[in-house]
Amino acid sequence: MRKFNTGGTRDDCDNKPDFESFLSPLVIQKYAEYMHKNRKMKDGTIRDGDNWQKGFGDKHYDVCMKSLWRHFFDMWMEHRGNNSREGLESAINGILFNTMAYYHQYLKEKGGKDE
């Protein structure tokens, strides 16, 4: 139990996930900007921000893996001092997106069960 000089008390947080420490607001902001930019479709329509959570059908994992590798390759090119298709930030955000889409589907299929 934590006690504060105001007299307030709270449970301790030793065994609770510390989201505020584990995540970077700078990264989350840039990722959200990347995702927002990519909501616009070629025909001009805007897809819902959570559209990706619907998955990519029976090829979901293949789609994510192939795109993840393209973005990883772009990041590697930039790391080695070469130009890539869309630059370093886009590559990193593409890696984050595909990793989350892959993992999201995996967790949904597992039904929240631990490994």
PLY file of the C-alpha trace (Angstrom):
ply
format ascii 1.0
element vertex 115
property float x
property float y
property float z
element edge 114
property int vertex1
property int vertex2
end_header
0.00 0.00 0.00
1.27 3.46 -0.90
0.52 6.32 1.49
0.80 9.94 0.41
1.47 13.06 2.52
-2.11 14.13 1.75
-3.46 11.10 3.57
-4.47 9.40 0.33
-3.66 5.76 -0.22
-3.33 3.57 -3.31
-2.40 -0.02 -3.98
1.25 -0.45 -4.81
2.05 -0.82 -8.49
4.92 -3.29 -8.28
3.11 -6.06 -10.15
1.19 -3.91 -12.65
2.23 -3.11 -16.23
3.76 0.36 -16.42
2.43 1.50 -19.81
3.61 5.06 -19.23
7.20 3.84 -18.88
7.07 1.13 -21.55
5.80 3.36 -24.37
7.26 6.50 -25.90
4.81 9.35 -26.55
7.13 10.56 -29.34
6.89 7.20 -31.11
3.13 6.88 -30.55
2.58 10.38 -31.96
4.62 9.70 -35.11
2.97 6.30 -35.56
-0.50 7.86 -35.29
0.48 10.49 -37.88
1.73 7.71 -40.20
-1.46 5.70 -39.72
-3.66 8.77 -40.30
-1.78 9.64 -43.49
-2.29 6.09 -44.78
-6.05 6.08 -44.13
-6.62 7.81 -47.45
-7.29 5.32 -50.24
-6.31 5.80 -53.90
-9.95 6.58 -54.77
-9.97 9.41 -52.19
-12.09 7.65 -49.57
-10.93 7.49 -45.96
-10.94 4.12 -44.22
-11.64 3.77 -40.50
-8.56 4.02 -38.30
-9.14 0.54 -36.95
-9.78 -1.04 -40.35
-6.53 -3.02 -40.13
-7.92 -4.96 -37.15
-10.34 -6.73 -39.50
-7.37 -8.64 -40.88
-6.34 -9.56 -44.40
-8.17 -12.82 -44.94
-6.59 -16.22 -45.25
-3.31 -14.63 -46.38
-3.09 -12.33 -43.34
0.26 -13.55 -42.05
1.80 -13.68 -45.53
0.61 -10.14 -46.33
2.06 -8.81 -43.08
5.35 -10.69 -43.43
5.99 -9.60 -47.02
5.23 -5.97 -46.21
7.28 -6.16 -43.01
10.30 -7.32 -45.03
9.89 -4.51 -47.57
9.84 -1.95 -44.75
12.72 -3.68 -42.96
14.73 -3.59 -46.19
14.04 0.16 -46.48
15.19 0.68 -42.89
18.32 -1.35 -43.57
19.04 0.69 -46.72
18.75 3.92 -44.71
20.89 2.43 -41.91
23.61 1.70 -44.48
23.48 5.28 -45.82
21.37 4.57 -48.90
18.08 6.06 -49.99
14.97 3.92 -49.61
11.49 4.11 -51.15
9.93 6.37 -48.49
12.63 7.21 -45.95
13.56 6.00 -42.49
10.52 7.16 -40.51
8.07 5.61 -42.93
10.05 2.36 -42.89
10.05 2.21 -39.09
6.33 2.95 -38.92
5.64 0.31 -41.56
7.56 -2.19 -39.45
5.52 -1.22 -36.39
2.25 -1.50 -38.33
2.96 -4.92 -39.79
4.28 -6.25 -36.49
1.13 -5.09 -34.70
-1.19 -6.40 -37.41
0.56 -9.79 -37.34
0.58 -9.99 -33.54
-3.01 -8.71 -33.23
-4.27 -11.52 -35.46
-2.15 -14.07 -33.62
-3.54 -12.98 -30.24
-7.12 -12.99 -31.56
-6.69 -16.54 -32.82
-5.15 -17.66 -29.53
-8.17 -16.31 -27.70
-6.01 -14.52 -25.14
-4.34 -17.71 -23.92
-0.73 -17.61 -22.73
1.92 -19.52 -24.66
0 1
1 2
2 3
3 4
4 5
5 6
6 7
7 8
8 9
9 10
10 11
11 12
12 13
13 14
14 15
15 16
16 17
17 18
18 19
19 20
20 21
21 22
22 23
23 24
24 25
25 26
26 27
27 28
28 29
29 30
30 31
31 32
32 33
33 34
34 35
35 36
36 37
37 38
38 39
39 40
40 41
41 42
42 43
43 44
44 45
45 46
46 47
47 48
48 49
49 50
50 51
51 52
52 53
53 54
54 55
55 56
56 57
57 58
58 59
59 60
60 61
61 62
62 63
63 64
64 65
65 66
66 67
67 68
68 69
69 70
70 71
71 72
72 73
73 74
74 75
75 76
76 77
77 78
78 79
79 80
80 81
81 82
82 83
83 84
84 85
85 86
86 87
87 88
88 89
89 90
90 91
91 92
92 93
93 94
94 95
95 96
96 97
97 98
98 99
99 100
100 101
101 102
102 103
103 104
104 105
105 106
106 107
107 108
108 109
109 110
110 111
111 112
112 113
113 114
